[in-house]
């Protein structure tokens, strides 16, 4: 079986010299010597280099060849294993950023691209972010999800899916030996309550009193309270308000122009501003830390960062109110239907809802701005305590 000797290796003439079992000493015309193992793998002949004979002795070459044969018999690819060993193992955070960068061009909605990474930053990175991606196992993922699984179930399910995407990406890159078994991870979590219906909304009849007494009801800073009121008055989504920058506002024309990339429907949206909405912008101007046009109107504690979604949500939760921030859009829509003669298409345009009916959409050539301005001014007046005839109704504690 073993045909070569240590002395024979040193004196071998140019050519190929077999030791047995597929191990060869290859000698070039220049006299350089190297070890090569020839072996059958998946029905094909493969040659694997084992190093220079000047650095790897005959006994070491035989030992390396035997290890490689065992690896092949186990179904492993020795070259891939060696490449994996040499590779610098990324952390979960680094792998997630790679996935985000690769997938981002294929995502139509920029808001989704932003949320994809931000949810991992908030709920996965604190526990998993600094761990090598090949060391993350099912119990670690389960424990990270357990903290939010019942509190924010929909977000938790999205985080679970995104963690799985990162781990599958790591498997495809050769950094992990197995794919993530999200099914078994989910079995280790408590059953989520099935919630059907719309976002919990405050009845529209209660909105004026809520706004009037918001400072006493909610434990929040003045900018947060103003952001919530601005959201109510404009019937906008939380992300649209939190991401608003000063350059989007034309106070002369009393218009807030939200660019398409920040809208759920991917279309730019003009929001007519009521007197109170403009007054709130004036109040927020006093909180500005910079005069830059792209500065956030409702800036968070860190300069250059907007308020977080939880910053608007937590005051509602702490007050134990059975509503959601998003539900104020429903309150506005119900007010339009039940307390006014606002046409359906105008009310839907106020909410920036995309027309789903193909025929109706084909004829929709206007955003009903003028009629929407009438509706939004009436909504602002109602929220301030005016009845449907425009008379101001005194409310205890009103500003």
C-alpha positions in Angstrom: 0.0 0.0 0.0 2.7 2.5 1.0 5.3 2.7 -1.7 7.2 5.9 -0.9 10.0 6.5 1.6 11.2 9.7 3.2 14.5 9.3 1.3 12.7 8.5 -1.9 10.6 11.7 -1.6 13.8 13.8 -1.5 15.4 12.0 -4.5 12.3 11.6 -6.7 12.7 12.6 -10.3 10.3 14.9 -12.1 6.9 13.3 -12.6 4.1 11.7 -10.5 5.0 9.2 -7.8 2.2 7.2 -6.2 2.2 6.2 -2.5 -1.1 4.3 -2.7 -4.7 5.1 -1.9 -4.7 8.0 -4.3 -1.8 9.9 -2.6 0.8 11.2 -5.1 4.0 13.2 -4.9 4.1 15.6 -7.8 7.6 16.7 -8.8 8.0 19.5 -11.4 10.8 20.0 -13.8 12.2 22.8 -11.6 12.4 20.3 -8.7 9.5 21.6 -6.6 7.5 18.9 -4.8 3.9 18.9 -3.6 1.4 16.4 -2.3 -1.9 15.6 -4.1 -4.7 13.3 -3.1 -6.8 11.9 -6.0 -10.1 10.6 -4.9 -13.6 9.8 -6.2 -16.3 12.1 -5.0 -19.9 12.0 -6.1 -18.9 9.8 -9.1 -16.2 12.3 -10.2 -12.5 12.3 -9.8 -11.2 15.2 -7.7 -7.6 16.2 -6.9 -7.0 17.9 -3.5 -3.7 19.6 -2.7 -2.1 18.7 0.6 0.8 21.2 0.6 4.4 21.4 -0.4 6.6 18.4 0.3 9.2 20.8 1.7 6.8 21.7 4.5 4.6 18.6 4.8 6.5 15.4 5.5 5.5 12.0 4.1 3.9 10.9 7.4 2.0 14.1 7.6 0.8 13.8 4.0 -0.5 10.3 4.7 -2.3 11.4 7.8 -3.9 14.4 6.0 -4.9 12.1 3.1 -6.6 9.7 5.6 -8.5 12.5 7.2 -9.7 13.7 3.9 -10.8 10.2 2.8 -12.9 9.9 6.1 -14.5 13.3 5.4 -15.5 12.3 1.9 -16.9 9.0 3.2 -19.0 11.1 5.6 -20.4 13.1 2.6 -18.4 16.2 3.3 -16.6 18.4 0.8 -13.0 18.9 2.1 -12.4 22.0 0.1 -15.6 23.6 1.3 -14.8 22.7 4.9 -11.3 24.2 4.5 -12.8 27.4 3.0 -15.4 27.6 5.8 -12.6 27.2 8.4 -10.6 30.0 6.8 -13.6 32.4 6.4 -14.2 35.0 9.0 -17.5 34.1 10.6 -19.9 37.1 10.6 -22.1 38.1 13.5 -25.9 37.9 13.2 -26.0 41.7 12.9 -23.4 41.6 10.0 -25.3 38.8 8.2 -28.6 40.7 8.6 -27.1 43.8 7.1 -25.8 41.7 4.2 -29.3 40.2 3.6 -30.9 43.7 3.8 -28.4 45.1 1.2 -29.0 42.2 -1.2 -32.8 42.1 -0.9 -33.4 45.9 -0.7 -33.4 46.5 -4.5 -36.2 43.9 -4.9 -38.5 45.5 -2.3 -41.0 47.9 -3.9 -41.9 49.7 -0.8 -39.0 51.6 0.8 -40.9 51.7 4.1 -40.8 47.9 4.2 -37.0 48.0 3.6 -36.6 50.4 6.5 -38.8 48.4 8.8 -37.2 45.1 7.9 -33.9 46.1 9.5 -35.3 48.3 12.2 -37.4 45.5 13.7 -34.3 43.3 13.9 -32.4 46.2 15.5 -35.1 46.6 18.2 -36.0 43.0 19.0 -33.3 40.6 17.7 -29.9 42.4 17.9 -30.0 43.0 21.7 -29.8 39.2 22.2 -28.4 37.8 18.9 -26.6 40.7 17.2 -23.1 40.1 18.5 -23.1 36.3 18.3 -21.4 34.5 15.4 -24.1 33.4 13.0 -23.0 29.8 13.2 -23.5 29.7 17.0 -27.1 30.8 17.1 -29.4 27.9 17.9 -33.1 27.4 18.3 -33.3 28.1 22.1 -31.6 31.4 21.6 -34.1 32.4 18.9 -37.0 31.2 21.1 -35.8 33.3 24.0 -35.4 36.4 21.9 -39.0 36.0 20.6 -40.5 35.1 23.9 -40.0 38.7 25.2 -42.4 40.1 22.5 -44.4 37.0 21.5 -47.6 37.9 23.4 -47.1 41.6 23.8 -46.8 42.5 20.1 -47.8 39.3 18.3 -47.8 40.5 14.7 -44.4 42.2 15.1 -43.1 39.1 16.8 -44.1 36.9 13.9 -42.4 39.3 11.5 -39.2 39.2 13.6 -39.3 35.4 13.6 -39.6 35.3 9.8 -36.7 37.8 9.4 -34.5 35.9 11.8 -35.2 32.8 9.8 -34.3 34.6 6.5 -30.9 35.7 8.0 -30.1 32.2 9.3 -31.1 30.6 5.9 -28.9 33.1 4.2 -26.0 32.1 6.5 -26.7 28.4 5.6 -26.6 29.2 1.9 -23.3 31.0 2.3 -21.8 28.0 4.0 -21.6 29.6 7.5 -24.1 27.3 9.1 -24.3 23.5 8.9 -28.1 23.4 9.0 -31.1 25.6 8.1 -33.2 27.2 10.8 -36.1 25.2 12.0 -38.7 27.9 12.7 -41.5 25.4 13.1 -39.8 23.8 16.1 -39.0 27.2 17.6 -42.6 28.3 17.3 -43.7 25.1 19.2 -41.7 26.3 22.1 -43.6 29.5 22.4 -47.1 30.1 24.0 -50.1 30.2 21.7 -50.9 33.7 20.6 -54.5 34.9 21.0 -56.2 35.2 17.7 -57.3 38.8 17.2 -59.8 39.5 14.5 -61.1 42.9 13.3 -59.7 46.3 12.8 -57.2 48.4 14.8 -58.8 49.3 18.2 -60.2 52.8 17.7 -61.5 55.5 20.0 -65.1 56.3 19.2 -65.1 59.6 17.2 -67.5 61.2 19.8 -64.7 60.9 22.4 -61.8 62.3 20.4 -62.3 66.1 21.3 -62.3 65.3 25.0 -59.3 63.1 24.6 -57.3 65.8 22.8 -58.4 68.4 25.4 -57.3 66.3 28.4 -54.4 64.5 26.7 -51.8 66.2 28.9 -53.4 64.8 32.0 -54.2 61.4 30.5 -50.9 60.6 28.9 -47.5 60.6 30.6 -45.5 62.0 27.7 -43.4 65.0 26.7 -44.9 68.1 24.9 -43.4 67.1 21.5 -44.9 63.6 21.8 -48.3 65.0 22.7 -48.1 67.4 19.8 -47.1 64.6 17.4 -50.2 62.5 18.5 -52.5 65.5 18.1 -51.0 66.3 14.7 -51.5 62.6 13.7 -55.2 62.8 14.7 -55.8 66.1 12.9 -54.2 65.0 9.6 -55.6 61.4 9.8 -52.0 60.3 8.8 -50.2 57.1 9.7 -47.7 57.0 12.5 -44.7 56.5 10.2 -45.8 59.4 8.0 -45.9 61.7 10.9 -42.8 60.5 12.6 -40.8 60.7 9.4 -42.0 64.1 8.3 -39.2 66.6 7.6 -39.6 70.4 7.3 -39.0 70.5 3.6 -42.3 68.6 3.0 -44.4 71.5 4.3 -45.6 74.5 2.3 -47.1 76.7 4.9 -48.1 79.4 2.4 -50.3 77.0 0.5 -51.1 75.1 3.8 -50.0 71.8 2.3 -48.0 68.8 3.6 -46.6 66.9 0.6 -45.5 63.4 1.6 -43.3 61.9 -1.0 -44.1 58.6 -2.7 -41.3 56.7 -1.0 -42.8 57.4 2.4 -46.3 56.3 1.5 -47.7 52.9 2.0 -49.3 53.0 -1.4 -46.2 54.2 -3.1 -47.9 57.4 -4.3 -47.2 61.0 -3.2 -49.9 62.4 -1.0 -51.0 66.0 -0.3 -52.4 66.7 3.1 -54.3 70.0 3.6 -53.4 71.6 6.9 -55.9 73.1 9.3 -55.2 76.1 11.4 -54.5 73.9 14.4 -52.1 71.7 12.4 -50.1 74.7 11.3 -50.1 76.0 14.9 -48.6 72.6 16.0 -45.9 73.0 13.4 -45.1 76.4 14.8 -44.8 74.9 18.3 -42.5 72.2 17.0 -40.4 74.9 15.3 -39.4 76.1 18.8 -38.0 72.6 19.5 -35.8 72.5 16.4 -32.1 71.8 17.0 -31.0 72.7 13.5 -32.3 74.8 10.6 -31.7 72.2 8.0 -34.6 71.6 5.7 -34.3 67.8 6.0 -34.5 67.9 9.8 -37.3 65.8 11.3 -40.3 67.8 12.6 -40.9 65.4 15.4 -37.3 64.5 16.3 -36.5 61.9 18.9 -34.1 62.3 21.8 -31.1 61.7 19.5 -30.6 64.5 17.1 -31.1 63.5 13.5 -33.4 60.6 14.4 -37.2 60.6 14.4 -39.5 59.6 17.2 -39.8 55.9 17.4 -43.1 54.1 16.8 -43.1 52.9 20.5 -42.7 56.5 21.6 -46.2 57.2 20.4 -47.6 53.9 21.4 -46.4 53.5 24.9 -48.2 56.6 26.4 -51.5 55.0 25.1 -50.5 51.6 26.7 -49.4 53.2 30.0 -52.8 55.0 30.3 -54.4 51.5 29.7 -56.6 52.9 26.9 -58.2 50.2 24.8 -57.1 51.9 21.5 -54.2 52.1 19.1 -52.5 55.1 17.5 -53.5 53.8 14.1 -57.1 53.6 15.3 -57.5 57.4 15.1 -57.7 57.0 11.3 -60.7 54.8 11.8 -62.2 57.4 14.2 -61.8 60.0 11.5 -63.4 57.8 8.9 -66.3 56.9 11.1 -66.8 60.7 11.8 -66.9 61.4 8.1 -69.6 58.7 7.5 -71.7 59.2 10.6 -71.5 62.9 11.3 -70.9 64.6 8.0 -72.0 64.4 4.4 -68.4 63.9 3.2 -68.5 61.8 0.0 -66.9 58.3 0.3 -64.3 59.0 -2.3 -63.2 62.2 -0.5 -63.0 60.5 2.9 -60.9 57.7 1.4 -58.7 60.2 -0.3 -58.1 61.9 3.1 -56.7 58.6 4.3 -54.6 58.1 1.1 -56.4 54.8 0.4 -55.6 53.3 -3.0 -58.7 52.8 -5.1 -59.0 49.0 -5.5 -61.7 48.8 -8.1 -59.9 48.8 -11.5 -62.8 50.6 -13.3 -63.1 53.2 -10.6 -59.3 53.7 -10.5 -59.2 54.3 -14.2 -61.5 57.3 -13.9 -59.8 58.7 -10.7 -58.0 61.7 -12.0 -58.0 63.9 -8.9 -57.0 63.7 -5.3 -60.0 65.9 -4.3 -57.7 68.4 -2.5 -60.2 71.3 -2.2 -63.0 69.0 -0.9 -60.5 67.3 1.4 -59.5 70.7 2.8 -63.1 71.3 3.7 -63.3 68.0 5.5 -60.0 68.3 7.3 -60.9 71.8 8.5 -64.2 70.6 9.8 -62.5 67.6 11.5 -60.0 70.0 13.2 -62.9 72.2 14.3 -64.7 69.2 15.7 -61.6 68.0 17.5 -61.3 71.5 19.1 -64.8 71.2 20.5 -67.1 72.7 17.8 -70.4 71.0 17.0 -71.6 70.3 13.5 -73.0 73.9 13.2 -69.5 75.3 13.9 -70.4 76.5 17.4 -67.8 76.0 20.0 -68.8 73.6 22.8 -67.1 74.5 26.1 -65.0 71.6 27.3 -63.5 71.5 30.8 -59.8 72.0 30.7 -59.7 73.1 27.1 -56.7 75.1 25.9 
